[in-house]
Amino acid sequence: MKGTGDAGRDVAGQAQPVGEHRVAVITGGTRGIGLAAARGLGNAGVTIYLIGRDADRAAAAARDLRAQGIDAHADVCDVSDAGGMDALAARIPSPDIVVASAGVMAERMSKTLRTTPEEWQRVLGANLDGVFHTLCCFTPGMVQRRSGRVIVVSACLGRSSGPGLEGGLVPYRVSKAGVNAIVRAFAAETGMGSRGVSVDAMCPGHCRTDMGGPEAPRSAEEGADTIVWLATREPATPTGLLWEDRAPVPW
């Protein structure tokens, strides 16, 4: 799926060839935590592919990053669409870094018995299925190359050990708990770092983004700091951990 008009010229399928330096694919990279991570990685010399559902927004975000001296490109894909993600992986076949940050928030008061099937599918489709599709598309190539970093944006609300699990935002909480399970499974199946591939989750905290709102205590850059750190640090084992502010935290 490609954008049209001005946006179409920024779609990855029509972009300049990727150089020999590191390449990052960032789903949900057109705003919020994903865009902040793109900026941080781009400033570290990484070529960035921003993935979003809106072609115009993706193209504009890539142009803004290029204006800051970052090698940035855009592509359009819905992470909940498995076929679309397969096509995306064919267009960007060998990223060194994958950041799965695409996601949506549940309705604020969506308690279990009040959650409609449509709301359940909307949230889990983006947050859980999207992560599964992203990892299925890109980690096999990393394992084959014995090199790669995967960072999945989770949330403190998905921690089974965290406080305040009672009521509210049920689809979102369940989706992030599922994301944590997926990360642990993929980390184990890719060798827990022994094959050169790391798969980790991270909690950005409550950040000032479209999802977090203007009153949140942290900036998007603060939320993305751990992503950039995990993506650029020296390889480490074990992997399959949940991180917050550059430190592992209980699941």
C-alpha positions as CSV (number, residue, x, y, z in Angstrom):
1,M,0.0,0.0,0.0
2,K,1.6,3.2,-1.1
3,G,0.7,6.9,-0.7
4,T,-0.3,9.1,-3.6
5,G,0.6,12.7,-4.6
6,D,3.4,14.4,-2.7
7,A,3.4,11.6,-0.1
8,G,3.9,8.9,-2.6
9,R,7.4,10.3,-3.5
10,D,8.5,9.5,0.1
11,V,7.2,5.9,0.2
12,A,10.0,3.4,0.9
13,G,9.3,1.5,-2.3
14,Q,10.3,4.6,-4.3
15,A,13.0,5.8,-1.9
16,Q,16.8,6.0,-2.4
17,P,18.7,2.7,-1.9
18,V,19.7,2.0,1.7
19,G,23.4,2.5,2.5
20,E,25.8,0.2,4.2
21,H,25.3,1.7,7.6
22,R,22.6,0.7,10.1
23,V,18.9,0.8,9.1
24,A,16.0,1.1,11.4
25,V,12.3,0.3,10.7
26,I,10.0,2.1,13.2
27,T,6.3,1.2,13.2
28,G,4.2,4.0,14.6
29,G,7.2,6.2,13.7
30,T,5.3,9.2,12.5
31,R,4.5,10.7,15.9
32,G,4.9,10.4,19.6
33,I,7.3,7.9,21.1
34,G,8.1,6.4,17.7
35,L,9.0,9.7,16.1
36,A,11.2,10.7,19.1
37,A,13.0,7.3,18.8
38,A,13.5,8.0,15.1
39,R,15.0,11.4,15.8
40,G,17.3,9.9,18.4
41,L,18.5,7.0,16.2
42,G,18.8,9.3,13.2
43,N,21.0,11.6,15.1
44,A,23.2,8.6,15.9
45,G,23.7,8.0,12.1
46,V,21.0,5.4,11.6
47,T,18.9,5.4,8.4
48,I,15.3,5.6,9.4
49,Y,12.2,4.1,7.8
50,L,9.0,5.6,9.4
51,I,6.0,3.3,9.1
52,G,2.5,4.7,9.6
53,R,-1.1,4.3,8.3
54,D,-1.4,7.9,7.0
55,A,0.7,8.6,3.9
56,D,0.7,12.4,4.3
57,R,1.6,12.3,7.9
58,A,4.4,9.8,7.2
59,A,5.8,11.8,4.4
60,A,5.7,15.0,6.4
61,A,7.5,13.4,9.3
62,A,10.2,12.0,7.1
63,R,10.7,15.5,5.5
64,D,11.0,17.1,8.9
65,L,13.7,14.6,9.9
66,R,15.6,15.1,6.6
67,A,15.5,18.8,7.3
68,Q,17.4,18.0,10.5
69,G,20.1,16.2,8.6
70,I,18.7,12.7,9.2
71,D,18.5,10.1,6.4
72,A,14.7,9.4,6.7
73,H,12.2,7.7,4.5
74,A,8.5,6.8,4.9
75,D,6.3,3.9,4.0
76,V,2.6,3.2,4.6
77,C,1.3,0.1,6.3
78,D,-1.3,-1.0,8.8
79,V,0.6,-3.3,11.3
80,S,-2.6,-5.3,11.9
81,D,-2.6,-6.4,8.3
82,A,-0.4,-9.5,8.0
83,G,-0.3,-9.3,4.2
84,G,0.6,-5.7,4.2
85,M,3.4,-6.3,6.7
86,D,4.8,-9.1,4.5
87,A,4.9,-6.7,1.6
88,L,6.6,-4.1,3.8
89,A,9.3,-6.6,4.7
90,A,9.9,-7.3,1.1
91,R,10.4,-3.6,0.4
92,I,12.8,-3.2,3.4
93,P,14.3,-6.6,3.7
94,S,17.3,-6.2,6.0
95,P,16.9,-3.7,8.8
96,D,19.4,-3.8,11.6
97,I,17.0,-2.3,14.1
98,V,13.2,-2.8,14.4
99,V,11.2,-0.7,16.8
100,A,7.6,-1.8,17.2
101,S,5.9,1.3,18.6
102,A,2.6,1.3,16.7
103,G,-0.4,1.2,19.0
104,V,-3.7,2.7,20.0
105,M,-5.3,3.4,23.4
106,A,-8.6,1.9,24.6
107,E,-11.5,4.0,25.5
108,R,-10.8,5.5,28.9
109,M,-13.4,3.7,30.8
110,S,-13.5,0.4,28.9
111,K,-14.0,-2.0,31.8
112,T,-14.3,-5.7,31.0
113,L,-18.0,-6.1,30.9
114,R,-18.5,-2.8,29.0
115,T,-16.0,-3.5,26.3
116,T,-17.6,-4.1,22.9
117,P,-16.2,-6.8,20.5
118,E,-15.4,-4.0,18.1
119,E,-13.3,-2.1,20.7
120,W,-11.6,-5.3,21.7
121,Q,-10.6,-6.1,18.2
122,R,-9.5,-2.6,17.4
123,V,-7.1,-2.4,20.3
124,L,-5.7,-5.9,20.2
125,G,-5.4,-5.8,16.4
126,A,-3.1,-2.8,16.5
127,N,-1.3,-3.4,19.8
128,L,-0.9,-7.2,19.9
129,D,-1.4,-8.5,16.4
130,G,0.7,-5.7,15.1
131,V,3.6,-6.6,17.2
132,F,3.3,-10.3,16.3
133,H,3.2,-9.4,12.5
134,T,6.2,-7.1,12.9
135,L,8.4,-9.6,14.6
136,C,7.3,-12.4,12.3
137,C,8.3,-10.4,9.3
138,F,11.7,-9.1,10.4
139,T,13.3,-11.4,13.0
140,P,13.9,-14.4,10.7
141,G,16.2,-12.3,8.6
142,M,18.0,-11.1,11.6
143,V,18.5,-14.6,12.9
144,Q,19.9,-15.7,9.5
145,R,22.3,-12.7,9.5
146,R,23.0,-13.3,13.3
147,S,22.6,-9.7,13.9
148,G,19.7,-7.4,14.9
149,R,18.0,-5.4,17.6
150,V,14.2,-5.6,18.2
151,I,12.6,-3.2,20.7
152,V,8.9,-3.4,21.4
153,V,7.1,-0.5,23.1
154,S,5.0,-2.0,25.9
155,A,3.5,-0.2,28.9
156,C,3.5,-0.3,32.7
157,L,-0.2,-1.1,32.5
158,G,0.7,-4.4,31.0
159,R,2.9,-5.5,33.9
160,S,1.4,-8.3,35.9
161,S,3.5,-7.2,38.8
162,G,2.4,-3.6,38.6
163,P,0.0,-1.7,40.8
164,G,-3.4,-0.5,39.8
165,L,-4.5,-3.4,37.6
166,E,-8.1,-3.2,38.7
167,G,-10.6,-2.0,36.1
168,G,-10.4,0.4,33.2
169,L,-8.6,0.3,29.8
170,V,-9.0,-3.5,29.8
171,P,-8.2,-4.1,26.1
172,Y,-5.1,-1.9,26.3
173,R,-3.8,-3.7,29.5
174,V,-4.5,-7.1,27.9
175,S,-2.8,-6.1,24.7
176,K,0.4,-5.0,26.5
177,A,0.5,-8.0,28.7
178,G,0.3,-10.1,25.5
179,V,3.1,-8.0,24.0
180,N,5.3,-8.9,27.0
181,A,4.6,-12.6,26.4
182,I,5.4,-12.3,22.7
183,V,8.7,-10.6,23.5
184,R,9.7,-13.3,25.9
185,A,8.8,-16.0,23.4
186,F,10.6,-14.4,20.5
187,A,13.7,-13.8,22.6
188,A,13.8,-17.5,23.6
189,E,13.3,-18.7,20.1
190,T,16.0,-16.5,18.7
191,G,18.5,-17.8,21.2
192,M,18.3,-15.2,24.1
193,G,21.0,-13.1,22.5
194,S,23.4,-16.0,21.7
195,R,22.7,-15.7,18.0
196,G,23.4,-12.0,17.8
197,V,19.8,-11.0,18.0
198,S,18.2,-9.2,20.9
199,V,14.5,-8.9,21.5
200,D,13.3,-6.7,24.4
201,A,10.3,-4.7,25.6
202,M,10.3,-1.3,27.2
203,C,8.0,1.0,29.1
204,P,8.2,4.6,28.1
205,G,6.2,5.9,31.0
206,H,3.4,8.5,30.8
207,C,4.6,10.9,28.0
208,R,3.2,14.0,26.4
209,T,2.0,12.5,23.1
210,D,-1.3,12.3,21.4
211,M,-2.0,9.2,23.4
212,G,-0.6,10.4,26.7
213,G,-2.1,13.9,26.6
214,P,-0.5,17.4,27.3
215,E,-0.4,17.0,31.1
216,A,1.8,13.9,31.1
217,P,5.0,14.4,33.2
218,R,7.5,13.1,30.6
219,S,8.5,14.3,27.2
220,A,8.4,11.9,24.2
221,E,12.2,12.2,24.0
222,E,12.4,11.0,27.6
223,G,10.1,8.1,26.8
224,A,12.2,7.2,23.8
225,D,15.6,7.3,25.5
226,T,15.6,3.6,26.5
227,I,14.7,2.6,22.9
228,V,17.7,4.5,21.5
229,W,19.9,3.1,24.2
230,L,18.8,-0.5,23.6
231,A,19.2,-0.1,19.9
232,T,22.7,1.3,20.0
233,R,24.4,-0.3,23.0
234,E,26.8,-3.2,22.7
235,P,25.2,-6.7,22.3
236,A,24.2,-8.1,25.7
237,T,22.8,-11.3,27.1
238,P,20.4,-12.3,28.4
239,T,17.8,-10.5,26.3
240,G,14.0,-10.9,26.5
241,L,13.7,-8.4,29.3
242,L,11.4,-5.5,30.1
243,W,13.2,-2.2,30.5
244,E,12.3,1.1,32.0
245,D,14.7,4.1,32.2
246,R,17.6,1.9,31.0
247,A,17.0,-0.6,33.8
248,P,15.3,-4.0,33.8
249,V,12.0,-4.2,35.7
250,P,9.8,-7.1,36.7
251,W,7.3,-8.4,34.2
